[in-house]
Amino acid sequence: MESERVSLRMFHEHPMMPWNDLRKGDCCDHFESQSDGYYCKICDLFVHKKCGEHELSESIDHPYHPNHTLWLRPHTQGIIINTVCALCDRRSLFLSYRCAICDFDLDIRCFKYPPPEVIDNFKMHHHKLTLVKEWTEIDCSAKCGKAGHGFPYRCDDCNVAFHVDCVWHPPSVELNHSPEINHSYHSLHHLKLLTGPPPDYSDGKCRLCGRKVDKELFYHCSSCNFTLDMRCVLNPPPQYLLDLKAHDHQLTLLPRLDSYTCNACGIKGDRSPYICVPCDFKIHQDCLRLPHVINVNRHDHRVSRTSVLGVVNSGGVLLPLFHEHPMTPWNDHMRKGDCCDCFEPQSDGYYCKLCDFFVHKKCGDELSEFISDHPSHPNHTLRLQEKRGNVCDLCGSQIQNLSYYCDVCDFDLDLHCAKYPPPNVIDNFEMHPHKITLVKKQTLFECSAKCGKTSGHNFGYTLKFSCGFPYKCEECEECVVSFHVECVWHPAALDHQREVNHPYHSLHPLKLLTGDPPNYSDGKCRLCGKNVDKELFYHCSSCNFTLDWRCLVNPPPQSVVESKAHDHKLTLLPRLDSFTCNACGLKGERSPYICVPCGFIIHQGCLKLPRVININRHDHRISRTSLLGDAGMNSVCGVCRKEVDWKYGGFYCQRCPDYVVHSKCAISYDVWNQKELEGIPEEEEEDIEPYVVIDDNTIQHFSHKEHYLRLSGKVRILYEDNKRCNACTHPIGLQSFYDCMDCDFSLHQKCAECPKKKWHVLHNERLILSTNKDLEVFSCDACYRRSNGFMYKDEDKEFDVLCGSISEPFLHPSHPEHPLYYIPTEKDGICNGCNVRERHVLRCIKGDCIFTLCFKCATQPKVVKHRVDDHPLSLCYGEEEEASGKYWCDICEKETDPKEWFYTCKDQRASLHRECVLGDSTGLMPRTVAEFGGIPHEVVLNNSVTRPFCIWCKSRCMNPINLKVLGTSDTYLCSVGCLL
């Protein structure tokens, strides 16, 4: 509207429009309390109303330069003045007053707010200061570090001088900017007003326009790292626009940080493009006004801009029975018709690009609104209508859109069965030797074709049966033989077309190719990212667009409403572009689903991320959020122990505010039990405490309810070798323990405190502590030791209490500097204790530290007693803890490797192999009966004067615990290894 434009010739050469903006004025490089002003959109220049209309004139006489008139030096398009104010020494990029005779410049700020002749600034100096109105060399007493000439403030008494801006500032303008605002481009949180440098984690640029924000004033959301400069607060780019020079359809602004390639210029961008999702079109904001026809200085003819080639417009066909919009004649053999949700041998049909809706020609031209005397329902007339979600009463398939319906009988017939009803009886001798008959009532059955198709899943468990209308053999009486209709009968064979039109690539037909993909292609399907089958795929060489067979036949839906992923409708963007998924924080390269108004992008594979789950290393449920925000600040993932990016989604614990987990780590198969818990009430807080406190030293343990246990040996000096813990079966040793006051039952204090239920990093279900009353021998699934003590158990998973009690972080004296963790994403490792490669290991995650422990070494006793020495033996962690004396094992009389762990008694200068000291039966309780191979064996201590003779290895038994065949007097085996 040209009539509304204002001419401010002393400021700018172009007409300017009335404008309301919070940004600094290019007139005075300052903020004003009133945001009214004038704006040149061509030059992006803003002038305050106060400067433009009231105070500034073309020439002035100024008290600080009284000898000559100062003239306003206006801004000219494309020219930056870049002068320095003689008074305040500030740089002025646009407007200033100037005396060309004296080379004297005065910025607008000092013109509007001139420094006073005399000031008091007792913080800087204890006397009054006077402004010197002569050009003088300044040695500033404020120690500001700035040098040069100017107009200083000087103290006549002390002969000290100061820069003007070091001791005086113009009166501050009271700005009425709200400390918090809501903005249409960031509806998740308020934007807060900030001053000073942008946060370190920010790139310091406005999310919408990409300009660097003014350090004096900008708006920011720390949770989302979303920044707006002042100009985009009131005057953001429009959310929607129709610019026919740029694109034929409406474009939508995507206010997001992500790498993309502009379709208009082919250059990379990093934020907030305009996009057209159906056309897979992205464009820089600056490219919206690219001209259509121009002359260039190196070609004789005009050059014209185009964004696409070969687009042909065609007329529309009305099919009111099927769709409300005009439809285009279309050839698409490789997609199901939205009319009947099936394929047709003929590919002709009609397509609505706006709705991505395809109707077979056979359905559109031949089907009528009513069908009378259909063989499957001859008694009543069927009427065509939308019955989305119902089930066809003939084939059992779910109806996607349209069906024929009898309201008298509540009978549904999908369009495919209306056109091609399956016969009542068929022969399919490849699948079954007898004739099979169609069952015309809904039946629960298991398909004999072993196709694997069932009625779906329920809370993570696969259902075994299907529910529908099967073909069944009536001759097989011994067993039930049933088939899905589609497993044994097909209405027509489909031929692969050499060219197809596809809704995700409407620019050109896709051609059928066989063999290796072209060299310039990455060999992956554009939609799903899987490697294409070399035998059959479709490709457009002009656009390097490839589809595999499965996405040609069953492409992902163009739009979805998935409340688990996002609150709004999501649209597929079939494009190769790097992006970061909001749900998991990981990079993607192709075809995400997006919500344009929210700037939300998500992997296809993240659409079904669960909302609430349990994982095997945390006691509480964790919940998924689309933005971790403050919970993810300076946090690490509870599974992989790597840093979490707070700007993206993940899982968090509502009870433990600092516990967060990456989305992909949380749903890993060795972390999550694949059960979605949303909508399932949380069980009441269970009592997992293992005992009831009677008094300060007495408890009643759930494993020994008949008697009380009393705490003994809080500070132990002597090694207790005669009593053993009934939970771990190890000697009491030097540890404090609970002892039964009435019988021979003892528990280490640590073993007594083991909870009755717990999660463990090596199993996805919660384990239950079993007291193993029958003393059944089991092999621990963590350390592989055999034991008949207490166990943590779930179905066939069993851990002894030592391994079952391990939780993160795990501290071990062999590596006191850092805690250890079990990282499921890491491969097996070589244990620092035994130098053996193990599948399950605990790791140090600090820097380059590669310390690793297997569960067996992590739970070996630190102090033991052995008959070879009268003193307790201590575990030595290799040569770092140097043992005295020779490295020689006094038990087996062989050399000890000082680089491996061993037991030592420093007083007696011993160095003993761990295997010789412990044996392989330390998990078995002495004086119990252990059954191996159906043969009972008595577990006996090897503490007699004469060591028994092993019937297997034919040597004297050296291990501290031996096995004796029950009912015999001298049939011994020195170890479990000899027995098995």
N, C-alpha and C positions, 0 to 999 in steps of 0.2 A: 504494500500500500504506500505508494510514493508520496501521497499527500501528507502522511504522518511523519516523513523524514525531516530532520533538522540539519541545517548547514552551520557548522562550527569551523569556519575557515582558518581561524587562528590556531586551531588544534589539529585539524585533519582536512585533507583535500576531498574526501568523499562525503556524501550525505550520510547522516547517522540517524539511527532509529531510537526512539525512547526505549529504555531498557532498565530492568531491575536486576542487580547482580550484587553478590556479596564479596566479589574479588577486589583486589587492590585496583585503584584507578591508575591507568597508564598516564594520566595527567600529572599526578603528584606522587605516584609510587607509594600510596598510603591508603589505609582503610578509613572509611567514613561510617558514622553511625547510621546515616540514611543510605540505602542502597540504590536510590534512583540515579539515573544517568542516561548516557547516550552511547550507542554501540555501532561500530562498523563491522559487519559480519565478514566482509571481504578481507579486511586486515586484522580482524580479531583485536580491535582496539576499543577500550572502554574509558569514558570520561565521566567523572562525577558531575552530577547536576550542579552541585555547589561551585565546582571549578568552572564549568562551562558557561553558566549563566550570570553568576553574581560577582565573583571576586577577581577573575583574571581579565586583564585588558591586554591590548596588543603591545603597549609600551608603558613603562613605569619609571618613576624617579624613586630611587631607594636610598635610605639614609646611610647605608654602608657602601654606596658608590655614588656620592652626590654630584660628581663632576660631569657625568655623562648619563644619557638616557639608556635604559636597558630595554631590549626588544625581545619579544617572545619568539623563541626558535621552535617552530612547530614540528610535528612528526610527519614524515613523508613515507608512503608505502615502500617497504623493503629497505628503508634506510634507518640505521640505528645511530643516534647521535653520540652516545658514549662520552659525555663530558663529566667533569668533576666540579662539584660546587665549591667555590672559593671560601665560603663560610664554614660549612660543616664537613667538608672533605668527603662527602658521599658521592657515589657515581650515579649519574642520571642517564638513563637509556633513551628517554623519549623527549619530554618537554623541559625547557629551561629558559631563563632569561639570560641575555648575553649582551656584553659590550665588546664589540669587535675591535674597538680602538685599543682597549686595555687587556684584551683576552681574559675578560672577567665573566665567570658563569655563576648563576644563582639558580638553585633548583626551586621547584614550586613549593616544596615544603618549607624552605627557609624564607620564601617570599610570604607565605601565609602565616608562618609562625617565626618571625625574626628573633634571634637571640637578644636578650636585653643587654643594655650597656653595662650594668653592674649587677652582680649576683652574689648571693651567699651560698656557699656549699661547704659547710664546716666539716663534713665527712672527708672531703678531699683536702681542704686547707682552712686554717683557723682565721684568715682575714678575708675581707671582701675582695672579689676579683673584678677587673675592668676589661671590657672587650677592646682590643687593639684594632683600629680600623685601617691598618696598613699591612701590606704584604710582608710578612716577617718569617724568618727561619725559626722553627719551633723545636725545642728540646723539651718534650712533654714530661712534667714532673709526676704524672700519673703512672709512669713506667708501662705505658700501653704497648710500646714497641714500634709504634708508627713514627716515621720520620718525614721531614719535608718542610714545605713552606705553607703559610696560610694566615688566618686571622685568629690569633690565640686570645685566651683570657690570661691576664697577667696580674700578679700582685706587686704593686709598686713598693711595698715595704720589704718584701723578701726576694724580689727579683726571680720569681718562679713563674712558669708559663704552662698552660694546659690547652689541649685541643678543645674546641667548642663542645664536641659530642662526648668528651670525657667528663665534663662537669655540668653540662646542661642538656636537657631534653625538652622538646616542645610539649605543651600540655597534652596529655593523652586523651584521645577521643574515646568516650564511653561507648563501647560497641554493645549492642543489644542482641548479640547472637545467642541463641539458645544453647545451653551446655549439652543438650541431647536432642536429636531430631529423629523422626521416622522418615525413611526415604523409599520411594517406590521401587528403586532398584536393589534394595536390601531390606526385605521385609522380615528377615529372621530376628534381627536385633536392632537396638537403637545405635545410631552413630554418635560418638562423643566428640565434642570440640577439644582439639589438642593444639598446643603451641610448642614451639621448639622443634628440634630435628625429629623426623619420623622414627618409629621404633626400628631397632636393628634388623628384625626379621622381615621388615617391609622393604619393597624396592623403592619407596619414596615417590611413587607415581600414582596419579589418579587412575582408578580402575576403569573409568569410562573414556576419558580422553587421552590418557597416556602421558600427560604433561607432568613434570615434577611439581610436587605440591609446594606452596609457599611455607617456609618453616615457621612463619609467624602465626599462621592460622590455617587449620584444615580439620576435616571430620574423619573419624576412624572407628572401625570395629575391631577390637583386638581378638575377639573369638574367631573371626573369619578372615582376618588380615585384609579387610576391605577399606580402601581409602578413597575419599572424594576431595578434590580441591574446591575452593569456594565458588568458582564459576559453574561447576557442575552440580552444586547443591540446588540452586534455583533454576538453572538452565541446562538440565541434562539433555543429551541427545534423545530424540523421540523413541519410544519403545517400539512403535510400528510405523512403517512408512511405505508408500507406494511411489517408487521412483522408476519410471519406465526407461530412463536412460541407463539405469543400472541393471534392472531385471524386470521380467514380465509380471511377477507376482509380488504380493506383499512381503516385505522383509521385516524381520524381528531382531532386535538387539539382544545379543547374548552377553550379559555382563560378567564375564568370566576370564580368568587368566589361563590360557592354554595356547599351545603352539598350533598354528593352522596355516594353510596356504590360500591366499586370496585368489578367487576365480577370475577376477577382473585383471589383475596385474601379474599374478604368478609369484608374488613375493611373500615371504613368511611374515606372519603377524603374531603377537603374543597376548592380545587382550581384546575383548569386547567387539567382535565383528558383528555385522548384520548378516543374518542367515535366512535361507528359504529351505526348510527341511525337506519337503517333497522333492525338490530339485537337487538336493545335495549341493547347495550354492552358499558360499561364504565370501564376504567382501569387506575390505577395510572401510572404515567410516570415511576416510579421505578419498576413496575411490568411487564413492557414490556419484560424484559430479563429473566423472570423466566425460569429456566431450565425445560426441558420436562421429562427427566428420571434421577433419582438420587437414591443413597443409603442413608438411614438414620440409625442412630445408635441404633434403637430400633425395627428393623424389619429385618427378614431374607432375604427378597426379595427386588428387586428394586421397587420403587414407581413411577408412571407416572402421570403427570399432564394433566388434561383435563378441558376445560371450559364449555362444554355442553355434554350431553349424548343422544344417540339415534338418531343422525342425519343421515339420509339415503340419499345418492346421487342417483339420477335417471336420465335417459336419457331425451332428449328434442324432441319435436314435432314441425315441421315447419308449420305455418299457415300464409303464405305470404299475404293472403287477409286481415288478421286482424292485424298482428303484425310482427315487424321486427326481434325479438329475438326468439331463440328456447324456447318452452314452455313445462312445466312439466305437465303430467297427474295429475289431481287435483279433489278433491271431496269437493265442497263448496255449500251446499244447501242454506245457510243463507245470501248470498250476491247477489246483482244484478250482472248480467253479464255486463262487459264493452262493450260487443258486441251489446246488445240490450237494456241495461239499465232496465232490467226486471228480474223477478224470473222465474225459471223453476221448474216443479215438479220433474224432474230428476236432481240430483246434479252433475253429471259427467261433467268434462270440462278440460280446459287447463289453466295453470297459468304461468305468467312470474314474478318471484320474484323481479327481478331487477326493473321492472316498476310497480309492483303491478297491473297487468292487467290480468283479468279473462275472458275467453271465454267459453260459454256453449258448450257442446259437440254437441248439436243439431244445434247450429249456425255454429260451426267450421266444422262439417262433412257434413251437409245437405245443407247449403246455398251456392249458386254459385255466380259467379261474375255478371251474368245477370239473370233477371226474365222477361219472356214474358207472356203476357195475364193474368196479375194479375187482379183479379175481381174488384179491386178498381181503376185500370187504364189500361183497356184492349187495348187501341189503340196504345200504344207505349211500347217499351222495357225499363225496368228500370235497372240502372247500380249501383253496390255497390261502394260507395266511402265515404270518410270522409266529413261530413257536420256538424261539431260541431257547436251548437248554433242555427241551423235552427229548424223550427217547423214542425212536421209531419202533413201533410195536411189531414190525416184521423182522428187521435185521438186528435190532438192539443198538444201533449206532446213535450217538448223540446228535441231535439236530442243531446245526450251527446258525441257520437263518430261517429258511422257509420250509414249510411242510404242508401236506394235505391232512385235513383234520375232520373227524366226525364228532360233533358235539353231543350227539345222542349216546354214543358208546365210549366217548373219551378215547378215541382211537387216532393215533398219529402214524403217518406214513411219510418218510422223507422222500425227496424228489427222485433220488436214485432208484429207490424201490418202486416208485410210481412209474418210472420209465423202464426199468429192468428188474422186475420182481424175480427173486431167486426161485428156481423151480422147487416143487414139493419134494421131488426125489431126484437124486443125481448119482451118476457113476463117476468115481474118481479113484481108479484102481492104483494110482501112484501113492495115494494116501491110505487107502483101506480096501481090502479085497471084496467087501460087500457093498450093496447099495445103501445109501444113507438118506434119511428122511428129515425134512425141516420140522423142527418143533416150534409151533406157533404160540407158545406161551413162555413167559420169562422164566428162565431156569438157571440155577446155580450149577456150573460145570467146570471141569478142568479139561482144557483143550488137549486132545491126544496128538496134535501135531507138534507138541513141545515148542510152541512158538514163543513162549515166555510172556505173552500178553496176559495181564490180569486186570482186575478192577481197580488197580492203583495201589496207594500206600496209605498207611494209617500210623501217624506218630513215628515215622521212621521205619516201620515194619512193612515188608512186602506181603500183600495178600496173595494167597495161593490160587484162588478160584476166580473165574469170570462170571458175570451175571448178564444173561442175554438170551438170544434165540438161536440155539445151535442146530447144526445137523447132527443127527444121532443114528447109530446103527442099531436096528431092532433085532438083528440076528445074533449078535454077540451077547449071550446071556451070562457068561462067566464074569465078564468085566464090562464096565460102562465105557463106551467109546463115543466121544462127542468132539465136535470141531466148531471153531468159529466159522461163520459163513465165508468170510474173506480168505480163510485158510484153504478152503476146498473149492470155491467157485468164484469165477471172475466173469463179468459180462462181456468184455471185449479186450483184445490185445492192443497195446499201445506201441506205436512206432516212434522212434526218436526223430524229431524234426531237425533239419539241418540249420534252421534259423528259428529263433523264438523272440517274441517281445516279452519283456519282463517288467513288472511294475517298479522295481528298484533301479531300472536303467532304461528309461523311456527315450533317451536320445537316439540310440541305435539298436538294431537287432543284435542278439547274442548268437554267435555261430558255434556249432558243434565241433569240438576238436578232440582228437585222440593223440596219445603219445605224450611226450614231455611238454610241459608248459613253455611258452616263449621265454627266451633268455631275459628279456626286460621285465618279465613278471616275477613276483615273489613265489609263484606257485601255490598260493593260498586263496581260499574262497574269500571274497570281499565281505560277506556277511558273517560267517562263523569263524573264519580264521584258520580252519583246518586245511591241511595239504590236500589238493585236489587229486582225485583218482586219475591216473594217467590214461586209463582206458576210456574215460568219458567225462568231459566237462564242457562248459559253455564259456565263451570269451568274446570280448569286444576289443579289438586291437587298437582302435582309435582312442579309447579311454583307459586302456589297460585295466579292464573290469572283468573279473573272473568269478564264476559261480560253480560250485560243485553240484553234483546231482541232487543231494538231499535238500540243499537250499533252493534249488530250482523248483523242486516239487513242493517242498514244505518250507518256505522262507519264514523267518521270524516275523511276527505281526508288525505292521507299520506303526501302530500305536497300542499302548497297553495302559491299563490302570492297575497298578500293583501297589496296594497300600503298604505292603511290607517294605517297599523300596523308597516310595516318595508319595507325598500327599496329592500330587497332581498327575494328570495324564502325561505319559512319557512317549516320545516319538523317536523312532529309529533313524539315525543319520548314517546312510550307507556310504561312508567316506573313509579314505585313508588319511588319517591325521593323528598326530600324537596328542594324547589327552591324559589327564589324571582323574581316575575314578573317585567320585565323592564318597562312595560307600566303603572302599577298601584302601584308598590312598595309593594304589599301584598304577603304574603307567599302562596305557592301552594304545593301540595303533590303528584300530579300525572299528567302524560301525557300532558306536555306543548308542544307548538310549539317552535322550536329553529332555530336560524341561527348560525351555528357553526363558520364561519369565524369572525363574529362580537361578539360572546359570548352573543348573544341576546336570552332571554327566555321570553315567554309570555303565560299567561293563554289562553285557548281556548276561554273563554268568553270575553277576551279583544281584540280579533282580530277585532271586529267591533266597537271599540270605535270611537265616532265621532271625527272629526278634529276641527271644529269650532262650538261653541254653545253660546247661551245666558243662564245665570243662574239668579235666582230671587233675587240675593243680590249684583249685580254689574251692573254698568251702561253701561259697554262696553262688546263687545264680548270677549270670552276667547278662546285660541287656544291650542291644545294639542301638546306636544313635548315629544320625547322619552327620553329626559334627561333634567331635570330642571336646573342642574348646578348652576351657580352663583345666578340665580333668586330664587333658593330654599334654599340658605344658610341662616341659622338662621331665617327661615320663618315659619309661621303657616298657615294651610289650612284656606281659607276664608269661609269654611262651618262648619267644625267640630271643628275648632280652635286648632287642635292638630298639633304637629310638622310635617313638611314635610321633607322627605329624599331626598336631592338634587341629589342623585346618580341615581334616577329612574325617570320615566315619570310622567307627570301630566299636568294640564292646567295652563296657565299663561295669563295675560293681556298684550298685546303689548303696550298699552298706560300707564299702571301703572306697572312699573317694579317689584314692591314688592308684587304684588297680585298674589298668586298661590293657586291652589286647587288640592286636591287629585283626581285622576281619578275617583275612585268609588264614592266619594262625589259629584263630578260634574254631574254625570249621574244619580243620585238618582231621583226617580220619584217625590219627593217633592221639587226638586231643579231645574230640567231641564224640559223643555216642550217637549222633545223627537224630536226636529227638528234639523236636521243637516244643517248647514249654509254654508258649504264649497261649493264654486262655485256660491253662491248666493250673488250678489253685496250688500254691506252694504248700507243701506239707507243714504241719505244725512243727515247731522247733522240737526236735527229738532230743531225748536225754541220751547223749553219747558218753557221759562221764562214766568211767569204769568202776568207780567205787563211791561209797557213801562215807563221809567223814564222821567218825564217832567222837573223837577228841583230837587234840593236837598231834598225838602219836599213834592213833588207832583208826583203822578203816575197815569197812566190810567190802571186799572186792567181789564183783559179779561172778568171777570164776571160782570163788570159794566162799559161798554164802553161809555155809554151815558154821564157820568160825570167823572170829575177828583176826586181823593181822596187825602186828605192832611194828612200828619203825625201829630199826636197829642200825647201829654202826654209822651214825651221821658223819663221824670222823674216824676213819679206819686206819689203823697202823699195821696190823697183822693181816696177811692174805688169808682169806677164808676159803679153804679148798674142799671142806667136807660138805658144805651146803651148795646146792645148785638152784638156779632160778627155774621155776616150772614153765615159764613163758619162753625164754630163749635157750634153756637147757645148759647155759654156760655156768661155771662156778661163780659164786657171789664175789670172790676176789676182794678188791679194795673198795667196792662200791657200797653205798648205803642200800638197805633192803628192808622189805617188810617180811616178818616171820610170823607164822601161825603159832598162837599160844597153846594150841591143843594137839597139833599133828605136824608131820614133816612136810610142810608146804611153805615155800619161800618165793618171793618175787623181788627182783631188782626194783628200786624205786622208779627208775625210768621205765621199766617194763610194766609196772603197775599203773603208770600214768598213760599208757597207750589207749586212745579212745576206742570205743566199741565199734564205731564206723568212721571211715575216712576215705578221702580221695587219694589216688596215687598216680604218679606221672607215667607209669607203665600200663595203666588200665583205664578204660573210659567209663566204667561203672563204679559206684561206691563199694568199697570193700567192707566186709563185716569181720570183726575179730572173733575167731573160733578158738575155743579152749582145747579142742582136739582131745576130748575125754577118752576116746578109744586109742589114743597114742598111735594113730595111723602115720606111717612113714610117707612123706611127700617130698618132692623136689621143688625148691624155691625157684620161681620163674624169673628171678632177678639175678641171683648168684649161683644157682644150680646146685647148692648144697642140699644134702638130705637132712631132714629133721623130723622129729615127732613131738615138737613143742607146740606152742600156740601158733596160729597162722591167720593171716588176713586173706579172706577168700571171697570170690564171687564166681559162681558156676565152676568152670574148670581152671580158673586163674587162682594161683596160690602163692603167697609170699610168707616167709618166716617173719617174725616180729621185728628182727633187726633191719631187714630190707624194707619191710612194709612200713616202718616208722620213718623212713627217710622222706624229708620234705624240703622244699626250696625256701630260702637259700640253705645249702648244706655246708657246714663248717667242718674242716678236718685238720688235725694238727700237722699233717704232712705238707699242708699248703696254707699256713696261717694268714698269708697276706690278703687272700681274696676268697670269697665264697664260691661254691661250685653249683652248677645248674645242669638239669637234664634238658638238652635242646633237641626236640624231635626232628627238626629240619636238618640237623647235621648227621653225617654218616657215622659209621662205627669208628672207633679210635683205639690207639695203643695205650694201654694202662701204664701209668708211671710206676705203679707198685709192682706189677708182675710181668711187665713187658709183653703182654699178650693182647692181641687184637680182639676186642669185644664189641658186640652189637649195641649193648646198652651201657653208656658211660656217663659219668658226671664230669662237666667241663668247667674250666675257668674262662670267663668271658672278657677279662680285662686285656685290652690292647692286643699285643702279640703273644701273650702268655698261652702256651699250648698244654698246660697241665691237665691231665685226664686221669680219672679213677674209675675202675669197674666197681660194681656193687659189692663184689666179694671182698676186694681190698678195702673198700670204704667201711665195711662193717666188721673187719677182723679185730679181735681184742687188742687193746693197747698194752695191757699187762697180763701175763699168764704165769702159771706155775708148772714146772716140769720136774720129773724125778731126777733128771740129769744134774740139777742144781738145787741147793737149799734155799736160794733167794729167788724172788719173783724176777721174771724176764720182761724186759721192755722192748717194744717194737721200735726198731731203728729204721729210718726212712732213707736208706742208702748212704752214700758217702758224704752227703751234706751234714749228717750227724755222725761224726767219725766215732767208730767203736774202738775200744782199746784192745790191744793184743792182736793175735793172728786171726785172719778171716778163715776159720776152720770149724766145721760143725762137729761137735763132740758126740752127736747122736748117730749119724750115719758115717762119721769119720771121712767126710769128703770136704773139698774146699768150698768156701762160701764166696759168692760173687758180691763184692762190696757195693756194686751199683744197684743191686736189687735189695728190697726190704729183707730184714732178718731180725731175729730176736737176740738180745744181748743182755748180759749182766755185767755192768762196768766193773763192779768189784771183783768178779771172778774172771774177767777178760774172756767172756764166751761170745761166740757168734754162730747162731744156730739157724738152719733153714726153717722157714715158717711151716713147710709141709711136714718136717720132722717133728716140730713142736706140737702142731695142732692135729695132724692126721686129717682124714676126710670124714670122721664120724663125730665131730664136736657138736653137731646138731642133735645127736641122739642122747636121750636121758639115760644115764647108767641105772642099772637094776630094773630096766623095763624090757619088754619083749617086742622086738621089731621083726616084722614079717617081710621076707624078700623071696620072690618067686614061689610064694605059697609055703615056704619053710620058715617056721618061727626061729628067731635067734635071740639069745639073751645078750643085752648090752652090758659089758663088764669093763671095769677099770683095769688097766695094765699096771698094777701097783704091787704085784707079788715079787718075791726075791728073784724067782726065776721067770724069765719072760717065756710065754707059751710059743709053741711051734705052729706056724700057719700051714694048713693042709694044702693050700693052693700054691703059694710062692716058695714053699719049702725053706723058709727062713724064720728067724726069731722075730716075734712081733715087737716093733719099736714104737708104734703109735700109742698115745695115751688111752685110747678106747679101742677094745677089740670086740669081736662078735663070736659068740659060742653057740653052736647048734643046740637048741633046747632039748633036754633029755639026755645029753651026752656029758661026759666028764672031761674030755680032752680034745674035742673037735673044734679048733679055733680057726678064725680067719682074721688076719691083722687089719683089714680095711674093707670098706664097701667096694673099693676098686677090685680087690681080690675076689669078692663075692660075685660081682657082675662081669 
